[in-house]
Amino acid sequence: MAKFIPLSTPVFDENEKDNILNAISIGKLATSGDFIEGFEEAIQQRYQGIHASVLNSGTSAIHLALKLLGVVKGDEVMCQSLTFCATANPINYLGASPVFVDSEVNTWNICPENLSNAIQDRISKGKKPKAIIAVDLFGMPAKYDELTEISKNFNIPLIEDAAEAMGSSMNGRPCGTFGEFGIFSFNGNKIITTGGGGALLSANQKMVEKAKYYSIQARENYKYYVHNEVGFNYRMNNMSAAIGLAQIGKLDYKIEKRRSVYQHYQNLLSNIEGITFLDEPNGCFSNRWLSAILIDYKKTGFSNEDLRLALLNQNIESRYLWKPLHTQPSFKECLFYGNGVSENLFESGLCLPSSEDLSLLDQERMVDVIINLLNK
């Protein structure tokens, strides 16, 4: 059997190991310790003027952002459809309803025109949305020049789900800082990882402090346990933060390596008619967390599923783009505004292995699979 090539895998060195052993040696393993504060400080140093709370997942961060914005049962939240379910599930946690919005072709993210039309339609029906969630898909920034204007004009707060986009930017401004709140994920396959974890970002320090309060079961600072509100067990543990603190110092290097993987794919596949990439629009800088392609069946003679199976047969992992949430059974009752862009992307797209330690030889091995499919 040929060597297995995963979709996206973490890379560690002695720094992570040293931090973990340090946390163990001082007996600080749970939701208090110097590494938690150190990781938050490192994020805040990178994103000047932004405050951070590190949590056990990006999903938890979205949930707290919505709660802090006052989303309650019966509310509606505008949400990008082409994304992982974790973007929308927290809306349901609060008893609110997601209203899904289609993508546009330049970034594959939420379409400003469809979003504006959808908001006007909901307002005309007496249902002004309580928030907007945009996503930076696969590390590509959404169109925040337009989205922030929409948020301002309708006075609806924007949440930026930058779970996949740490280190990306638009016009020099980093992803995670465009909304009232920004979200990062440090899941096992992300560009930096804590095993499982996330962060909530905001320029509003009071909101971030409130998020920290909720993340420790809303425990009051008192001599015994007092809880005036219902909280959550969402705080990141010190062991995870120890890994994160070691990882964030290498973020720029990791981005450089991921972008190099993407560039190699472009170079290797540029002469194959019917395979296209998501280029960076003017002003956008993507961390290229995952390299994704679109396959035109009429030109190549094979589909994304054909390629996925051919790669799998060679022990190579690949993955479809996110299945649009408005087509998922769990969201079948939800409203959708769009014209089929996200569904077309899903039907033709495929994410290729993108780990930072992926070799050029391994990439050439994948291209050989594609060539063989073309020859058939």
Secondary structure by P-SEA (a helix, b strand, c coil): cccccccbbbbbcaaaaaaaaaaaaacccccccaaaaaaaaaaaaacccbbbbbcccaaaaaaaaaaaacccccbbbbbbccccccccaaaaaacbbbbbbbbccccccccaaaaaaaaaaaaaacccccbbbbbbccccccccaaaaaaaaaacbbbbbccccccccccccccccccccbbbbbbcccccccccccbbbbcccaaaaaaaaaaaacccccccccccccccccccccaaaaaaaaaaaaaaaaaaaaaaaaaaaaaaacccccccccccccccbbbcccbbbbbbccccccccaaaaaaaaaaacbbbbcccccccccccccccccccccaaaaaaaccccccccccccaaaaaaaaaaaaaaaac
